[in-house]
Amino acid sequence: MKDKRMSLKEAISTFVSDGCTLCHGGIDTRSPFAAACEIIRQGKKNLHLISQSSSDIGEILIGAGCIAKVESPYLWMSLGGSGHNYRRAVEKGIPMHVETREYSNLAMALRFIGGSMGVPFIPTKSLIGSDIMKANPDIKVINNPFANGDDQVVLVPSVQPDVAIIHAQRSDMYGNVQIWGVAMSDEYEARAANKVIITCEEIIPTIEIRKIPNMTSIPSYCVDAVVHVPYGSHPTSVTGYYWTDQPFRKAMASMGKTREGFLQWLDEWVLNIKDHDAFLEKLGKERLDRLRELEHDNYQIPEIVKKGGD
């Protein structure tokens, strides 16, 4: 067993390289926003984003000029309309042209499942009748070899990203990761990716992990780095820890309506801030405490989880 703890700066520098394929966990909750900001600070370029679906993270990475290609069911923000940076990149090449490949949410989940299994593709029927196949040449249709007559089956290519970045509630120092709430395809992303960075709200002793082993969504053998990043998903939520900071997201979406506005936001909240600790200091303790209170009012961690099953 290896102690995999490291700083966020070190993890991104070590495992995220220019031109690599990158996926991230969560969507509109547990999004590794702090890691995305660090990617921007380190000036990573020509990344290939493969996502179950992306919101704030995809928006800022594209707007910062880090992304060259996107494979995703959609990229959006829940406030302020569609992703303005994404639209500018695809439609106008600002700040650079972004190539796209569209899938349904189920099809993308199947791609990660296929990657985790080490098979080249996964069959499905869900895309039959959809125009997605017309826009995506990577999706194939065959006749079912085990049926008589015309029985079409869709094949979606499996995916094994270079790096997966997943934000979770807690992990031990070896990378045994516990997630509750919306899980998305995170466990399959971790098994499919070649390298996995876990950012988490807490690092806890392994003995506490073992008290409720069924909550370990991602085992240590899948993980390469464990980074303690409190509020690492802000402005999106983390079940049991803090609520979504909707005023922050609304302001970000509003600034993003113009290229000049987004660059101003980027300077203020990412480029001119040293690291995540400085980001939290800028947000202020009172604001962060309020987000914890809001989460507590809406969702409370079951006592059995808090006490480790005692």
C-alpha positions in Angstrom: 0.0 0.0 0.0 1.4 3.4 -1.0 0.6 6.7 0.5 -0.7 8.6 -2.5 -1.3 12.0 -0.9 0.0 15.0 -2.8 -0.8 18.7 -3.4 -3.2 19.7 -6.1 -0.5 21.5 -7.9 1.7 18.4 -7.9 -1.1 16.1 -9.0 -2.0 18.2 -12.0 1.6 18.8 -13.0 2.4 15.1 -12.7 -0.6 13.5 -14.5 -2.2 16.1 -16.8 -0.1 16.8 -19.9 -0.7 18.9 -23.0 -2.8 16.9 -25.5 -4.0 14.2 -23.1 -7.5 12.9 -22.9 -9.3 14.0 -19.8 -12.5 13.0 -18.0 -14.0 14.3 -14.8 -16.5 12.9 -12.3 -19.8 14.4 -11.2 -22.1 16.8 -13.0 -23.6 19.8 -11.3 -22.5 18.2 -8.1 -19.1 16.9 -7.0 -17.5 18.6 -10.0 -13.7 18.9 -9.5 -13.8 22.7 -10.0 -10.6 23.4 -8.0 -8.7 20.9 -10.2 -10.0 22.6 -13.4 -8.8 26.0 -12.1 -5.3 24.5 -11.4 -5.2 23.1 -14.9 -5.8 26.6 -16.2 -3.2 28.1 -13.9 -0.6 25.7 -15.2 -1.5 26.5 -18.8 -2.4 23.0 -20.1 -3.3 23.0 -23.8 -5.0 20.9 -26.5 -6.8 18.7 -24.0 -9.4 16.3 -25.2 -12.4 16.4 -22.8 -14.5 13.2 -22.6 -17.4 13.8 -20.2 -20.6 12.1 -19.0 -21.8 15.7 -19.3 -20.1 18.9 -18.1 -21.2 22.2 -16.8 -19.0 24.8 -15.0 -15.7 22.9 -15.6 -16.1 22.5 -19.3 -17.1 26.1 -19.6 -14.0 27.6 -17.9 -11.6 25.1 -19.5 -12.9 25.9 -23.0 -12.9 29.7 -22.3 -9.4 29.5 -21.0 -8.2 27.9 -24.3 -7.3 24.5 -22.7 -9.7 22.3 -24.7 -9.3 21.2 -28.4 -11.9 18.5 -28.5 -15.1 17.6 -26.6 -16.9 14.3 -26.5 -20.0 14.7 -24.4 -23.8 14.4 -24.4 -23.9 18.2 -23.7 -22.0 21.0 -22.1 -24.1 23.5 -20.3 -24.7 25.8 -17.3 -27.8 25.7 -15.3 -27.9 29.5 -14.9 -27.5 32.1 -17.7 -28.5 29.9 -20.6 -26.3 27.5 -22.6 -22.5 27.4 -22.3 -21.4 30.7 -23.9 -17.7 29.8 -24.1 -18.6 26.4 -25.7 -20.8 28.2 -28.3 -18.1 30.8 -29.1 -15.5 28.1 -29.6 -17.6 25.9 -31.8 -19.3 28.6 -33.8 -16.6 31.3 -34.0 -13.3 29.6 -33.0 -12.9 31.8 -30.0 -10.5 31.4 -28.3 -9.8 28.4 -30.5 -11.9 26.0 -32.5 -13.2 23.0 -30.5 -14.0 19.7 -32.4 -17.1 17.9 -31.0 -18.5 14.4 -30.9 -22.0 14.0 -29.5 -23.4 11.0 -27.6 -26.4 10.4 -25.4 -26.0 10.2 -21.7 -26.5 6.4 -21.7 -24.2 6.0 -24.7 -21.4 7.9 -22.9 -21.9 5.8 -19.7 -21.6 2.7 -21.8 -18.4 3.9 -23.3 -16.8 4.2 -19.8 -18.2 0.8 -18.9 -16.6 -0.7 -22.0 -13.3 1.0 -21.1 -13.4 -0.3 -17.6 -14.0 -3.8 -19.0 -11.2 -3.5 -21.6 -13.5 -4.3 -24.6 -13.4 -2.2 -27.8 -17.1 -1.3 -27.9 -20.5 -1.8 -26.2 -23.7 -2.7 -28.1 -26.9 -0.8 -27.4 -30.3 -0.1 -29.0 -30.9 3.2 -27.4 -29.6 5.4 -30.3 -31.7 3.7 -33.0 -33.9 6.4 -34.5 -31.7 9.2 -33.2 -30.0 11.9 -35.3 -26.9 11.6 -33.1 -25.7 8.8 -35.4 -25.9 11.1 -38.4 -23.6 13.7 -36.7 -21.1 11.2 -35.1 -19.2 9.0 -37.5 -17.6 7.1 -34.6 -21.0 5.3 -33.9 -21.5 2.2 -36.0 -24.6 0.1 -36.7 -24.6 -3.6 -37.5 -27.1 -6.4 -37.8 -27.4 -8.6 -34.8 -25.3 -11.7 -35.7 -27.4 -13.9 -33.4 -30.8 -13.0 -34.9 -32.5 -13.9 -38.2 -33.6 -11.0 -40.3 -33.0 -7.3 -39.9 -32.3 -6.6 -36.2 -30.0 -3.6 -35.9 -27.6 -3.0 -33.0 -25.7 0.2 -32.4 -22.0 0.0 -31.4 -20.4 2.8 -29.3 -16.6 2.8 -29.0 -15.2 2.2 -25.5 -13.0 4.9 -24.0 -10.0 4.8 -21.8 -9.0 8.4 -21.0 -5.4 9.2 -20.0 -6.6 10.9 -16.8 -9.7 11.0 -14.7 -10.2 13.6 -12.1 -12.9 12.8 -9.6 -14.1 14.8 -6.5 -15.5 12.7 -3.7 -16.6 13.1 -0.1 -13.7 11.2 1.4 -10.8 8.8 0.9 -8.0 7.2 2.8 -4.4 8.0 1.9 -4.2 5.0 -0.3 -7.1 6.0 -2.5 -10.1 3.9 -1.2 -12.8 6.4 -2.1 -16.3 6.8 -0.7 -19.0 8.6 -2.6 -22.7 9.1 -1.7 -25.4 11.0 -3.4 -25.4 11.2 -7.2 -22.7 8.8 -8.4 -22.8 9.3 -12.2 -20.3 7.1 -14.0 -17.4 7.9 -11.7 -16.6 4.3 -10.7 -16.4 3.3 -14.3 -14.3 6.4 -15.3 -11.9 5.5 -12.5 -11.6 1.9 -13.8 -11.3 3.0 -17.4 -8.7 5.8 -17.1 -5.0 5.2 -17.2 -4.4 7.6 -14.3 -6.8 8.8 -11.6 -6.6 11.9 -9.4 -9.0 11.9 -6.5 -9.7 15.3 -4.8 -11.8 14.9 -1.7 -13.3 16.8 1.2 -11.7 14.6 3.8 -8.9 12.1 4.1 -9.8 9.6 6.8 -8.1 6.6 8.4 -8.3 3.3 6.5 -10.0 1.6 9.5 -12.9 4.0 9.1 -13.2 3.1 5.4 -13.3 -0.6 6.3 -16.1 -0.2 8.8 -18.5 0.3 5.9 -16.7 -1.2 2.8 -19.8 -1.2 0.6 -19.5 2.6 0.4 -16.1 2.3 -1.3 -17.0 3.2 -4.8 -13.4 3.4 -6.1 -10.8 1.1 -4.7 -7.1 2.1 -4.1 -5.7 0.0 -7.0 -7.5 2.4 -9.4 -6.1 5.6 -7.9 -2.8 7.4 -8.5 -3.1 10.6 -6.4 -5.2 11.6 -3.4 -5.6 15.3 -2.8 -7.2 16.9 0.2 -9.3 19.8 -1.3 -12.0 21.1 1.0 -14.7 22.8 -1.0 -13.0 21.4 -4.1 -16.3 21.2 -5.9 -17.4 24.8 -5.2 -19.5 26.4 -6.8 -21.3 23.0 -7.3 -22.4 21.0 -4.3 -21.1 18.0 -2.4 -23.8 15.8 -0.8 -23.5 16.0 3.0 -20.9 18.8 2.9 -22.2 22.0 1.2 -24.9 23.4 -1.0 -24.5 24.8 -4.5 -23.3 28.5 -4.6 -25.9 29.6 -7.1 -25.1 33.4 -6.8 -21.5 32.6 -7.7 -22.6 30.5 -10.7 -25.1 33.1 -11.8 -22.4 35.8 -11.8 -20.0 33.5 -13.7 -22.6 32.7 -16.3 -23.5 36.4 -16.7 -19.9 37.5 -17.1 -19.5 34.7 -19.7 -22.0 36.1 -22.1 -19.2 38.1 -23.6 -15.6 37.2 -24.2 -14.4 40.3 -22.5 -16.6 39.6 -19.5 -15.4 36.0 -19.2 -11.7 37.1 -19.3 -12.4 39.5 -16.6 -13.9 36.8 -14.5 -11.0 34.4 -15.3 -8.5 37.0 -14.1 -10.3 37.7 -10.9 -11.2 34.1 -9.8 -8.5 31.9 -11.4 -5.4 33.5 -12.9 -4.8 36.2 -10.3 -5.3 33.7 -7.4 -2.3 31.7 -6.2 -4.1 28.5 -5.4 -7.3 26.9 -4.0 -6.6 28.1 -0.4 -6.4 31.7 -1.7 -9.7 31.1 -3.6 -11.4 30.0 -0.4 -10.0 33.0 1.4 -11.4 35.3 -1.3 -14.8 33.6 -1.0 -14.8 34.2 2.8 -15.5 31.9 5.8 -19.0 33.4 6.3 -20.1 32.5 2.8 -18.6 29.0 3.0 -20.2 28.4 6.4 -23.6 29.4 5.0 -23.3 26.8 2.2 -22.6 24.2 4.8 -25.7 25.3 6.7 -27.9 25.1 3.6 -26.7 21.6 2.9 -27.4 20.6 6.5 -30.9 21.9 6.2 -31.5 19.9 3.0 -29.5 16.7 3.6 -27.9 15.2 6.6 -25.3 12.4 6.5 -26.8 9.3 8.2 -25.4 8.7 11.6 -24.1 5.2 10.5 -21.9 7.0 8.0 -20.6 9.5 10.4 -19.8 6.8 13.0 -18.4 4.4 10.5 -20.9 1.7 11.2 -20.4 1.5 15.0 
